[in-house]
Amino acid sequence: MTTGTTPLEYLIQWRMSLARDALAISELAAATGYRSESAFSTAFRRVVGSSPRTFRDGARAEHAER
């Protein structure tokens, strides 16, 4: 599979994607009253049945199929 970018550019884009995800989860944890991303993630998993990342990835895949 070809991405149309250099390996270094691909790596940079992938790292920035991970950084955006981490920021989003941290911001969501703070906005919902959790003191840490870990506490939020644990509560989310207990209620929803999957980690925030797994849930998000499933939602993205479902959206891409439409």
mmCIF file of the N, C-alpha and C atoms, coordinates in Angstrom:
data_MODEL
# 
_entry.id   MODEL 
# 
loop_
_atom_site.group_PDB 
_atom_site.id 
_atom_site.type_symbol 
_atom_site.label_atom_id 
_atom_site.label_alt_id 
_atom_site.label_comp_id 
_atom_site.label_asym_id 
_atom_site.label_entity_id 
_atom_site.label_seq_id 
_atom_site.pdbx_PDB_ins_code 
_atom_site.Cartn_x 
_atom_site.Cartn_y 
_atom_site.Cartn_z 
_atom_site.occupancy 
_atom_site.B_iso_or_equiv 
_atom_site.pdbx_formal_charge 
_atom_site.auth_seq_id 
_atom_site.auth_comp_id 
_atom_site.auth_asym_id 
_atom_site.auth_atom_id 
_atom_site.pdbx_PDB_model_num 
ATOM 1   N N  . MET A 1 1  ? 0.839   -1.170 0.000  1.00 0.00 ? 1  MET A N  1 
ATOM 2   C CA . MET A 1 1  ? 0.000   0.000  0.000  1.00 0.00 ? 1  MET A CA 1 
ATOM 3   C C  . MET A 1 1  ? 0.885   1.235  0.000  1.00 0.00 ? 1  MET A C  1 
ATOM 4   N N  . THR A 1 2  ? 0.532   2.214  -0.773 1.00 0.00 ? 2  THR A N  1 
ATOM 5   C CA . THR A 1 2  ? 1.280   3.454  -0.879 1.00 0.00 ? 2  THR A CA 1 
ATOM 6   C C  . THR A 1 2  ? 0.522   4.574  -0.182 1.00 0.00 ? 2  THR A C  1 
ATOM 7   N N  . THR A 1 3  ? 1.236   5.366  0.606  1.00 0.00 ? 3  THR A N  1 
ATOM 8   C CA . THR A 1 3  ? 0.590   6.471  1.309  1.00 0.00 ? 3  THR A CA 1 
ATOM 9   C C  . THR A 1 3  ? 0.744   7.793  0.580  1.00 0.00 ? 3  THR A C  1 
ATOM 10  N N  . GLY A 1 4  ? 1.658   7.848  -0.368 1.00 0.00 ? 4  GLY A N  1 
ATOM 11  C CA . GLY A 1 4  ? 1.864   9.094  -1.107 1.00 0.00 ? 4  GLY A CA 1 
ATOM 12  C C  . GLY A 1 4  ? 2.739   10.086 -0.359 1.00 0.00 ? 4  GLY A C  1 
ATOM 13  N N  . THR A 1 5  ? 3.362   9.664  0.735  1.00 0.00 ? 5  THR A N  1 
ATOM 14  C CA . THR A 1 5  ? 4.252   10.526 1.495  1.00 0.00 ? 5  THR A CA 1 
ATOM 15  C C  . THR A 1 5  ? 5.547   9.791  1.783  1.00 0.00 ? 5  THR A C  1 
ATOM 16  N N  . THR A 1 6  ? 6.538   10.541 2.214  1.00 0.00 ? 6  THR A N  1 
ATOM 17  C CA . THR A 1 6  ? 7.800   9.915  2.594  1.00 0.00 ? 6  THR A CA 1 
ATOM 18  C C  . THR A 1 6  ? 7.620   9.202  3.936  1.00 0.00 ? 6  THR A C  1 
ATOM 19  N N  . PRO A 1 7  ? 8.487   8.255  4.233  1.00 0.00 ? 7  PRO A N  1 
ATOM 20  C CA . PRO A 1 7  ? 8.382   7.574  5.526  1.00 0.00 ? 7  PRO A CA 1 
ATOM 21  C C  . PRO A 1 7  ? 8.443   8.545  6.720  1.00 0.00 ? 7  PRO A C  1 
ATOM 22  N N  . LEU A 1 8  ? 9.314   9.546  6.629  1.00 0.00 ? 8  LEU A N  1 
ATOM 23  C CA . LEU A 1 8  ? 9.421   10.509 7.721  1.00 0.00 ? 8  LEU A CA 1 
ATOM 24  C C  . LEU A 1 8  ? 8.141   11.329 7.868  1.00 0.00 ? 8  LEU A C  1 
ATOM 25  N N  . GLU A 1 9  ? 7.575   11.759 6.768  1.00 0.00 ? 9  GLU A N  1 
ATOM 26  C CA . GLU A 1 9  ? 6.325   12.529 6.819  1.00 0.00 ? 9  GLU A CA 1 
ATOM 27  C C  . GLU A 1 9  ? 5.199   11.666 7.390  1.00 0.00 ? 9  GLU A C  1 
ATOM 28  N N  . TYR A 1 10 ? 5.141   10.420 6.999  1.00 0.00 ? 10 TYR A N  1 
ATOM 29  C CA . TYR A 1 10 ? 4.135   9.503  7.535  1.00 0.00 ? 10 TYR A CA 1 
ATOM 30  C C  . TYR A 1 10 ? 4.295   9.371  9.048  1.00 0.00 ? 10 TYR A C  1 
ATOM 31  N N  . LEU A 1 11 ? 5.533   9.190  9.510  1.00 0.00 ? 11 LEU A N  1 
ATOM 32  C CA . LEU A 1 11 ? 5.807   9.056  10.939 1.00 0.00 ? 11 LEU A CA 1 
ATOM 33  C C  . LEU A 1 11 ? 5.375   10.316 11.694 1.00 0.00 ? 11 LEU A C  1 
ATOM 34  N N  . ILE A 1 12 ? 5.685   11.472 11.158 1.00 0.00 ? 12 ILE A N  1 
ATOM 35  C CA . ILE A 1 12 ? 5.297   12.734 11.799 1.00 0.00 ? 12 ILE A CA 1 
ATOM 36  C C  . ILE A 1 12 ? 3.783   12.842 11.883 1.00 0.00 ? 12 ILE A C  1 
ATOM 37  N N  . GLN A 1 13 ? 3.087   12.526 10.801 1.00 0.00 ? 13 GLN A N  1 
ATOM 38  C CA . GLN A 1 13 ? 1.630   12.591 10.801 1.00 0.00 ? 13 GLN A CA 1 
ATOM 39  C C  . GLN A 1 13 ? 1.037   11.614 11.814 1.00 0.00 ? 13 GLN A C  1 
ATOM 40  N N  . TRP A 1 14 ? 1.592   10.420 11.889 1.00 0.00 ? 14 TRP A N  1 
ATOM 41  C CA . TRP A 1 14 ? 1.110   9.422  12.837 1.00 0.00 ? 14 TRP A CA 1 
ATOM 42  C C  . TRP A 1 14 ? 1.314   9.895  14.272 1.00 0.00 ? 14 TRP A C  1 
ATOM 43  N N  . ARG A 1 15 ? 2.496   10.455 14.563 1.00 0.00 ? 15 ARG A N  1 
ATOM 44  C CA . ARG A 1 15 ? 2.764   10.967 15.915 1.00 0.00 ? 15 ARG A CA 1 
ATOM 45  C C  . ARG A 1 15 ? 1.814   12.108 16.276 1.00 0.00 ? 15 ARG A C  1 
ATOM 46  N N  . MET A 1 16 ? 1.547   12.989 15.336 1.00 0.00 ? 16 MET A N  1 
ATOM 47  C CA . MET A 1 16 ? 0.638   14.104 15.614 1.00 0.00 ? 16 MET A CA 1 
ATOM 48  C C  . MET A 1 16 ? -0.794  13.602 15.829 1.00 0.00 ? 16 MET A C  1 
ATOM 49  N N  . SER A 1 17 ? -1.166  12.552 15.138 1.00 0.00 ? 17 SER A N  1 
ATOM 50  C CA . SER A 1 17 ? -2.476  11.955 15.348 1.00 0.00 ? 17 SER A CA 1 
ATOM 51  C C  . SER A 1 17 ? -2.586  11.398 16.763 1.00 0.00 ? 17 SER A C  1 
ATOM 52  N N  . LEU A 1 18 ? -1.548  10.727 17.217 1.00 0.00 ? 18 LEU A N  1 
ATOM 53  C CA . LEU A 1 18 ? -1.521  10.222 18.590 1.00 0.00 ? 18 LEU A CA 1 
ATOM 54  C C  . LEU A 1 18 ? -1.579  11.373 19.595 1.00 0.00 ? 18 LEU A C  1 
ATOM 55  N N  . ALA A 1 19 ? -0.867  12.443 19.312 1.00 0.00 ? 19 ALA A N  1 
ATOM 56  C CA . ALA A 1 19 ? -0.864  13.602 20.208 1.00 0.00 ? 19 ALA A CA 1 
ATOM 57  C C  . ALA A 1 19 ? -2.254  14.237 20.284 1.00 0.00 ? 19 ALA A C  1 
ATOM 58  N N  . ARG A 1 20 ? -2.932  14.377 19.143 1.00 0.00 ? 20 ARG A N  1 
ATOM 59  C CA . ARG A 1 20 ? -4.298  14.936 19.140 1.00 0.00 ? 20 ARG A CA 1 
ATOM 60  C C  . ARG A 1 20 ? -5.231  14.061 19.959 1.00 0.00 ? 20 ARG A C  1 
ATOM 61  N N  . ASP A 1 21 ? -5.108  12.765 19.811 1.00 0.00 ? 21 ASP A N  1 
ATOM 62  C CA . ASP A 1 21 ? -5.947  11.841 20.576 1.00 0.00 ? 21 ASP A CA 1 
ATOM 63  C C  . ASP A 1 21 ? -5.691  11.992 22.073 1.00 0.00 ? 21 ASP A C  1 
ATOM 64  N N  . ALA A 1 22 ? -4.426  12.068 22.454 1.00 0.00 ? 22 ALA A N  1 
ATOM 65  C CA . ALA A 1 22 ? -4.081  12.198 23.873 1.00 0.00 ? 22 ALA A CA 1 
ATOM 66  C C  . ALA A 1 22 ? -4.615  13.509 24.433 1.00 0.00 ? 22 ALA A C  1 
ATOM 67  N N  . LEU A 1 23 ? -4.488  14.583 23.674 1.00 0.00 ? 23 LEU A N  1 
ATOM 68  C CA . LEU A 1 23 ? -5.013  15.870 24.129 1.00 0.00 ? 23 LEU A CA 1 
ATOM 69  C C  . LEU A 1 23 ? -6.526  15.816 24.283 1.00 0.00 ? 23 LEU A C  1 
ATOM 70  N N  . ALA A 1 24 ? -7.183  15.201 23.324 1.00 0.00 ? 24 ALA A N  1 
ATOM 71  C CA . ALA A 1 24 ? -8.638  15.134 23.372 1.00 0.00 ? 24 ALA A CA 1 
ATOM 72  C C  . ALA A 1 24 ? -9.108  14.347 24.593 1.00 0.00 ? 24 ALA A C  1 
ATOM 73  N N  . ILE A 1 25 ? -8.462  13.244 24.898 1.00 0.00 ? 25 ILE A N  1 
ATOM 74  C CA . ILE A 1 25 ? -8.865  12.435 26.054 1.00 0.00 ? 25 ILE A CA 1 
ATOM 75  C C  . ILE A 1 25 ? -8.576  13.193 27.341 1.00 0.00 ? 25 ILE A C  1 
ATOM 76  N N  . SER A 1 26 ? -7.421  13.861 27.429 1.00 0.00 ? 26 SER A N  1 
ATOM 77  C CA . SER A 1 26 ? -7.089  14.635 28.617 1.00 0.00 ? 26 SER A CA 1 
ATOM 78  C C  . SER A 1 26 ? -8.081  15.762 28.833 1.00 0.00 ? 26 SER A C  1 
ATOM 79  N N  . GLU A 1 27 ? -8.431  16.455 27.759 1.00 0.00 ? 27 GLU A N  1 
ATOM 80  C CA . GLU A 1 27 ? -9.391  17.555 27.855 1.00 0.00 ? 27 GLU A CA 1 
ATOM 81  C C  . GLU A 1 27 ? -10.772 17.034 28.251 1.00 0.00 ? 27 GLU A C  1 
ATOM 82  N N  . LEU A 1 28 ? -11.161 15.915 27.698 1.00 0.00 ? 28 LEU A N  1 
ATOM 83  C CA . LEU A 1 28 ? -12.455 15.326 28.029 1.00 0.00 ? 28 LEU A CA 1 
ATOM 84  C C  . LEU A 1 28 ? -12.488 14.896 29.489 1.00 0.00 ? 28 LEU A C  1 
ATOM 85  N N  . ALA A 1 29 ? -11.409 14.303 29.960 1.00 0.00 ? 29 ALA A N  1 
ATOM 86  C CA . ALA A 1 29 ? -11.338 13.892 31.362 1.00 0.00 ? 29 ALA A CA 1 
ATOM 87  C C  . ALA A 1 29 ? -11.500 15.102 32.276 1.00 0.00 ? 29 ALA A C  1 
ATOM 88  N N  . ALA A 1 30 ? -10.785 16.165 31.993 1.00 0.00 ? 30 ALA A N  1 
ATOM 89  C CA . ALA A 1 30 ? -10.870 17.375 32.820 1.00 0.00 ? 30 ALA A CA 1 
ATOM 90  C C  . ALA A 1 30 ? -12.255 18.001 32.736 1.00 0.00 ? 30 ALA A C  1 
ATOM 91  N N  . ALA A 1 31 ? -12.824 18.042 31.557 1.00 0.00 ? 31 ALA A N  1 
ATOM 92  C CA . ALA A 1 31 ? -14.135 18.666 31.368 1.00 0.00 ? 31 ALA A CA 1 
ATOM 93  C C  . ALA A 1 31 ? -15.247 17.905 32.078 1.00 0.00 ? 31 ALA A C  1 
ATOM 94  N N  . THR A 1 32 ? -15.049 16.615 32.303 1.00 0.00 ? 32 THR A N  1 
ATOM 95  C CA . THR A 1 32 ? -16.077 15.819 32.957 1.00 0.00 ? 32 THR A CA 1 
ATOM 96  C C  . THR A 1 32 ? -15.784 15.586 34.438 1.00 0.00 ? 32 THR A C  1 
ATOM 97  N N  . GLY A 1 33 ? -14.787 16.299 34.972 1.00 0.00 ? 33 GLY A N  1 
ATOM 98  C CA . GLY A 1 33 ? -14.530 16.290 36.403 1.00 0.00 ? 33 GLY A CA 1 
ATOM 99  C C  . GLY A 1 33 ? -13.546 15.257 36.904 1.00 0.00 ? 33 GLY A C  1 
ATOM 100 N N  . TYR A 1 34 ? -12.845 14.579 36.018 1.00 0.00 ? 34 TYR A N  1 
ATOM 101 C CA . TYR A 1 34 ? -11.847 13.597 36.446 1.00 0.00 ? 34 TYR A CA 1 
ATOM 102 C C  . TYR A 1 34 ? -10.493 14.280 36.575 1.00 0.00 ? 34 TYR A C  1 
ATOM 103 N N  . ARG A 1 35 ? -9.779  13.922 37.604 1.00 0.00 ? 35 ARG A N  1 
ATOM 104 C CA . ARG A 1 35 ? -8.478  14.545 37.850 1.00 0.00 ? 35 ARG A CA 1 
ATOM 105 C C  . ARG A 1 35 ? -7.375  13.971 36.974 1.00 0.00 ? 35 ARG A C  1 
ATOM 106 N N  . SER A 1 36 ? -7.596  12.790 36.446 1.00 0.00 ? 36 SER A N  1 
ATOM 107 C CA . SER A 1 36 ? -6.568  12.182 35.605 1.00 0.00 ? 36 SER A CA 1 
ATOM 108 C C  . SER A 1 36 ? -7.209  11.460 34.423 1.00 0.00 ? 36 SER A C  1 
ATOM 109 N N  . GLU A 1 37 ? -6.421  11.334 33.387 1.00 0.00 ? 37 GLU A N  1 
ATOM 110 C CA . GLU A 1 37 ? -6.863  10.592 32.206 1.00 0.00 ? 37 GLU A CA 1 
ATOM 111 C C  . GLU A 1 37 ? -7.108  9.134  32.570 1.00 0.00 ? 37 GLU A C  1 
ATOM 112 N N  . SER A 1 38 ? -6.283  8.604  33.457 1.00 0.00 ? 38 SER A N  1 
ATOM 113 C CA . SER A 1 38 ? -6.421  7.214  33.877 1.00 0.00 ? 38 SER A CA 1 
ATOM 114 C C  . SER A 1 38 ? -7.750  6.969  34.590 1.00 0.00 ? 38 SER A C  1 
ATOM 115 N N  . ALA A 1 39 ? -8.124  7.877  35.491 1.00 0.00 ? 39 ALA A N  1 
ATOM 116 C CA . ALA A 1 39 ? -9.396  7.723  36.211 1.00 0.00 ? 39 ALA A CA 1 
ATOM 117 C C  . ALA A 1 39 ? -10.575 7.793  35.248 1.00 0.00 ? 39 ALA A C  1 
ATOM 118 N N  . PHE A 1 40 ? -10.496 8.718  34.306 1.00 0.00 ? 40 PHE A N  1 
ATOM 119 C CA . PHE A 1 40 ? -11.552 8.842  33.302 1.00 0.00 ? 40 PHE A CA 1 
ATOM 120 C C  . PHE A 1 40 ? -11.637 7.569  32.462 1.00 0.00 ? 40 PHE A C  1 
ATOM 121 N N  . SER A 1 41 ? -10.488 7.086  32.025 1.00 0.00 ? 41 SER A N  1 
ATOM 122 C CA . SER A 1 41 ? -10.446 5.903  31.171 1.00 0.00 ? 41 SER A CA 1 
ATOM 123 C C  . SER A 1 41 ? -11.024 4.686  31.891 1.00 0.00 ? 41 SER A C  1 
ATOM 124 N N  . THR A 1 42 ? -10.698 4.541  33.170 1.00 0.00 ? 42 THR A N  1 
ATOM 125 C CA . THR A 1 42 ? -11.212 3.421  33.955 1.00 0.00 ? 42 THR A CA 1 
ATOM 126 C C  . THR A 1 42 ? -12.731 3.504  34.087 1.00 0.00 ? 42 THR A C  1 
ATOM 127 N N  . ALA A 1 43 ? -13.240 4.688  34.400 1.00 0.00 ? 43 ALA A N  1 
ATOM 128 C CA . ALA A 1 43 ? -14.692 4.869  34.536 1.00 0.00 ? 43 ALA A CA 1 
ATOM 129 C C  . ALA A 1 43 ? -15.389 4.651  33.200 1.00 0.00 ? 43 ALA A C  1 
ATOM 130 N N  . PHE A 1 44 ? -14.818 5.160  32.134 1.00 0.00 ? 44 PHE A N  1 
ATOM 131 C CA . PHE A 1 44 ? -15.399 5.001  30.798 1.00 0.00 ? 44 PHE A CA 1 
ATOM 132 C C  . PHE A 1 44 ? -15.495 3.530  30.439 1.00 0.00 ? 44 PHE A C  1 
ATOM 133 N N  . ARG A 1 45 ? -14.418 2.800  30.689 1.00 0.00 ? 45 ARG A N  1 
ATOM 134 C CA . ARG A 1 45 ? -14.387 1.365  30.372 1.00 0.00 ? 45 ARG A CA 1 
ATOM 135 C C  . ARG A 1 45 ? -15.435 0.609  31.184 1.00 0.00 ? 45 ARG A C  1 
ATOM 136 N N  . ARG A 1 46 ? -15.592 0.979  32.445 1.00 0.00 ? 46 ARG A N  1 
ATOM 137 C CA . ARG A 1 46 ? -16.564 0.309  33.310 1.00 0.00 ? 46 ARG A CA 1 
ATOM 138 C C  . ARG A 1 46 ? -17.993 0.541  32.808 1.00 0.00 ? 46 ARG A C  1 
ATOM 139 N N  . VAL A 1 47 ? -18.292 1.745  32.366 1.00 0.00 ? 47 VAL A N  1 
ATOM 140 C CA . VAL A 1 47 ? -19.655 2.090  31.944 1.00 0.00 ? 47 VAL A CA 1 
ATOM 141 C C  . VAL A 1 47 ? -19.940 1.660  30.508 1.00 0.00 ? 47 VAL A C  1 
ATOM 142 N N  . VAL A 1 48 ? -19.002 1.918  29.608 1.00 0.00 ? 48 VAL A N  1 
ATOM 143 C CA . VAL A 1 48 ? -19.229 1.679  28.172 1.00 0.00 ? 48 VAL A CA 1 
ATOM 144 C C  . VAL A 1 48 ? -18.829 0.267  27.757 1.00 0.00 ? 48 VAL A C  1 
ATOM 145 N N  . GLY A 1 49 ? -17.849 -0.291 28.440 1.00 0.00 ? 49 GLY A N  1 
ATOM 146 C CA . GLY A 1 49 ? -17.415 -1.644 28.105 1.00 0.00 ? 49 GLY A CA 1 
ATOM 147 C C  . GLY A 1 49 ? -16.184 -1.708 27.230 1.00 0.00 ? 49 GLY A C  1 
ATOM 148 N N  . SER A 1 50 ? -15.627 -0.552 26.896 1.00 0.00 ? 50 SER A N  1 
ATOM 149 C CA . SER A 1 50 ? -14.385 -0.506 26.128 1.00 0.00 ? 50 SER A CA 1 
ATOM 150 C C  . SER A 1 50 ? -13.644 0.771  26.488 1.00 0.00 ? 50 SER A C  1 
ATOM 151 N N  . SER A 1 51 ? -12.374 0.812  26.130 1.00 0.00 ? 51 SER A N  1 
ATOM 152 C CA . SER A 1 51 ? -11.587 2.005  26.419 1.00 0.00 ? 51 SER A CA 1 
ATOM 153 C C  . SER A 1 51 ? -12.055 3.158  25.526 1.00 0.00 ? 51 SER A C  1 
ATOM 154 N N  . PRO A 1 52 ? -11.779 4.391  25.921 1.00 0.00 ? 52 PRO A N  1 
ATOM 155 C CA . PRO A 1 52 ? -12.153 5.525  25.066 1.00 0.00 ? 52 PRO A CA 1 
ATOM 156 C C  . PRO A 1 52 ? -11.560 5.397  23.657 1.00 0.00 ? 52 PRO A C  1 
ATOM 157 N N  . ARG A 1 53 ? -10.326 4.940  23.577 1.00 0.00 ? 53 ARG A N  1 
ATOM 158 C CA . ARG A 1 53 ? -9.671  4.815  22.268 1.00 0.00 ? 53 ARG A CA 1 
ATOM 159 C C  . ARG A 1 53 ? -10.356 3.759  21.403 1.00 0.00 ? 53 ARG A C  1 
ATOM 160 N N  . THR A 1 54 ? -10.660 2.608  21.996 1.00 0.00 ? 54 THR A N  1 
ATOM 161 C CA . THR A 1 54 ? -11.340 1.546  21.248 1.00 0.00 ? 54 THR A CA 1 
ATOM 162 C C  . THR A 1 54 ? -12.711 2.013  20.787 1.00 0.00 ? 54 THR A C  1 
ATOM 163 N N  . PHE A 1 55 ? -13.421 2.681  21.674 1.00 0.00 ? 55 PHE A N  1 
ATOM 164 C CA . PHE A 1 55 ? -14.737 3.205  21.333 1.00 0.00 ? 55 PHE A CA 1 
ATOM 165 C C  . PHE A 1 55 ? -14.640 4.209  20.189 1.00 0.00 ? 55 PHE A C  1 
ATOM 166 N N  . ARG A 1 56 ? -13.686 5.131  20.285 1.00 0.00 ? 56 ARG A N  1 
ATOM 167 C CA . ARG A 1 56 ? -13.494 6.141  19.245 1.00 0.00 ? 56 ARG A CA 1 
ATOM 168 C C  . ARG A 1 56 ? -13.132 5.501  17.904 1.00 0.00 ? 56 ARG A C  1 
ATOM 169 N N  . ASP A 1 57 ? -12.212 4.552  17.941 1.00 0.00 ? 57 ASP A N  1 
ATOM 170 C CA . ASP A 1 57 ? -11.798 3.899  16.698 1.00 0.00 ? 57 ASP A CA 1 
ATOM 171 C C  . ASP A 1 57 ? -12.961 3.159  16.046 1.00 0.00 ? 57 ASP A C  1 
ATOM 172 N N  . GLY A 1 58 ? -13.801 2.521  16.858 1.00 0.00 ? 58 GLY A N  1 
ATOM 173 C CA . GLY A 1 58 ? -14.983 1.847  16.315 1.00 0.00 ? 58 GLY A CA 1 
ATOM 174 C C  . GLY A 1 58 ? -15.964 2.831  15.710 1.00 0.00 ? 58 GLY A C  1 
ATOM 175 N N  . ALA A 1 59 ? -16.137 3.981  16.355 1.00 0.00 ? 59 ALA A N  1 
ATOM 176 C CA . ALA A 1 59 ? -17.036 5.005  15.825 1.00 0.00 ? 59 ALA A CA 1 
ATOM 177 C C  . ALA A 1 59 ? -16.497 5.573  14.517 1.00 0.00 ? 59 ALA A C  1 
ATOM 178 N N  . ARG A 1 60 ? -15.184 5.761  14.445 1.00 0.00 ? 60 ARG A N  1 
ATOM 179 C CA . ARG A 1 60 ? -14.582 6.269  13.199 1.00 0.00 ? 60 ARG A CA 1 
ATOM 180 C C  . ARG A 1 60 ? -14.757 5.260  12.065 1.00 0.00 ? 60 ARG A C  1 
ATOM 181 N N  . ALA A 1 61 ? -14.550 3.989  12.365 1.00 0.00 ? 61 ALA A N  1 
ATOM 182 C CA . ALA A 1 61 ? -14.684 2.948  11.346 1.00 0.00 ? 61 ALA A CA 1 
ATOM 183 C C  . ALA A 1 61 ? -16.138 2.872  10.869 1.00 0.00 ? 61 ALA A C  1 
ATOM 184 N N  . GLU A 1 62 ? -17.055 2.981  11.788 1.00 0.00 ? 62 GLU A N  1 
ATOM 185 C CA . GLU A 1 62 ? -18.481 2.954  11.427 1.00 0.00 ? 62 GLU A CA 1 
ATOM 186 C C  . GLU A 1 62 ? -18.835 4.167  10.554 1.00 0.00 ? 62 GLU A C  1 
ATOM 187 N N  . HIS A 1 63 ? -18.302 5.310  10.903 1.00 0.00 ? 63 HIS A N  1 
ATOM 188 C CA . HIS A 1 63 ? -18.571 6.531  10.137 1.00 0.00 ? 63 HIS A CA 1 
ATOM 189 C C  . HIS A 1 63 ? -17.962 6.427  8.728  1.00 0.00 ? 63 HIS A C  1 
ATOM 190 N N  . ALA A 1 64 ? -16.782 5.832  8.635  1.00 0.00 ? 64 ALA A N  1 
ATOM 191 C CA . ALA A 1 64 ? -16.107 5.695  7.328  1.00 0.00 ? 64 ALA A CA 1 
ATOM 192 C C  . ALA A 1 64 ? -16.876 4.756  6.400  1.00 0.00 ? 64 ALA A C  1 
ATOM 193 N N  . GLU A 1 65 ? -17.604 3.798  6.969  1.00 0.00 ? 65 GLU A N  1 
ATOM 194 C CA . GLU A 1 65 ? -18.360 2.846  6.164  1.00 0.00 ? 65 GLU A CA 1 
ATOM 195 C C  . GLU A 1 65 ? -19.597 3.472  5.518  1.00 0.00 ? 65 GLU A C  1 
ATOM 196 N N  . ARG A 1 66 ? -20.043 4.572  6.073  1.00 0.00 ? 66 ARG A N  1 
ATOM 197 C CA . ARG A 1 66 ? -21.264 5.214  5.544  1.00 0.00 ? 66 ARG A CA 1 
ATOM 198 C C  . ARG A 1 66 ? -21.037 5.954  4.273  1.00 0.00 ? 66 ARG A C  1 
# 
